[in-house]
Amino acid sequence: MKKISKVNKGGFTLIEIMLVVAILVILASLSYISVSDSLNRHRNTQAAAESKFRTQISAESDYIRHSMLSRTPSYGAST
């Protein structure tokens, strides 16, 4: 007759799997926080640059409008 021997299966225990999942969740949350902070800083920088650009455009258009309105046409008038 054959002897029934205890076979050692090379699988993982539930505790080991839960530990790995917990570590992955912690790493994912840390990377999410880092990416979120980077995106917020990028948005703030972009908003500041856009505001500066709009201010410059507004100043230039005001200058052009003022210079165009301050000129008086001289239709045949002699000086």
Secondary structure as GFF3:
##gff-version 3
##sequence-region A 1 79
A	DSSP	alpha_helix	14	70	.	.	.	ID=ss1
###
